């Protein structure tokens, strides 16, 4: 899986952050909630208020909400949040129904999901 990264302008300098490999239970639950909310609600104010803390959590709080708001192009927040949601979902190996697939040994062949 490709690493999730973000570049912020902090104090006039561009800084690059990489999301940690570990996904906490709290981040996973928030991801599922936001994915459903994004499909149901199109209110930008609601989405932005939810996505700023979510993105900070995804990146392990390496930067603050204020640094994110001030140092990242507003037009890129929704696409970045979408990539972050995909990142968490892919890490958890969910099927299209949102069910967690059983973990398998790396040498074992993965069965194709059939709805």
N, C-alpha and C positions, 0 to 999 in steps of 0.2 A: 504494500500500500504506500502511496505517495505521502510524504510528510505534509502536514498543514502548516503553512507559514503566513505571517502577516508582517508588513513593513509600516512602521509608524514614524511620523516626524515628531520627535520629542526634543524640546529645547533647541530647535534648529538643526538637529542631526537626524538622519534616517537610521532607525534601528530595526533590526529584523528579529522576530520572535518565532519560535517553533513550538507547536503544541506538544505537550508531553505524550508519551505512548500510553500511559495509564488513563483510563476513562473511569471516573468515580461513579458510584451509583447515583449520586445527586445530579451529576451532569447528564447521565443517561436518561433519568426521569425527566429532567428539564428539556432534553432534546425531543423526547416523544411528545411532550406537551406542546412545545413550540411547533413541531411539525404539523400537529393537528390544528393548532391555532392559525398557522399560516394558511392552511387550506380553507379554513372557515372565515377568518377575518381579513379584511383588506385595509383596516384602519392603520395608516402609517404611524401615527403617534403611539398606538398600542405596541405595534411591532418593534419600533425603535426603542421604546422603554424596556422591552423584554430582551432585545438582542444585545444591547450594550453589556449588561451584566453576564449574559450567557457567553458572549465571546471572551470576556475577561476570565470566566471560569474554565472555558475550553483550553485557554492558553495558560492555565495554572496561576492566574493572577500575577503574571509577570509585569503587567501594566494596569493602571487604574482606568475606571470608566472615563474620567476626565481626559486622560491622555489619549484614549481611544477616540473620544468625541472631537478633541482638538487636533489630533494628529493623523486622522484617516479620512479620506475623501468620502463624504456622505453618500455619494452615488454608488459606492462600493460596499456599503454596509449590508444591504440585503443579499447581494451575491456572495459576500464572505460568510454571512450567516448560513446561507444555503449550503455552501461548501463545508462548513463546520458540521451542520446536521448530517450531511452525507458521510463525512469523515467518521462520526460517531456510529452511525447506522452500519457502515461497512465494517468498522472494527468489531462490532457485536455480531456480525454475520447474521443479519435478520433476513427472513424470507419476505416476499412481497406482502404478506399478511401482517407483518410486524412481529412474527413469532421468532424467538431465538432458536437458531439451529444448534443441534448438539455439537460439542467440540469433538474433533476427530484427530487422530494421530496424523502428522504431516505426511507420512508415507501412505496413508489410506486414501483410496479414491473417494472423492466427494460425489454423493448421489445428486443427480439433477432434481431440482424442486419442480414438481408438477402440481399446479393448482387443482 
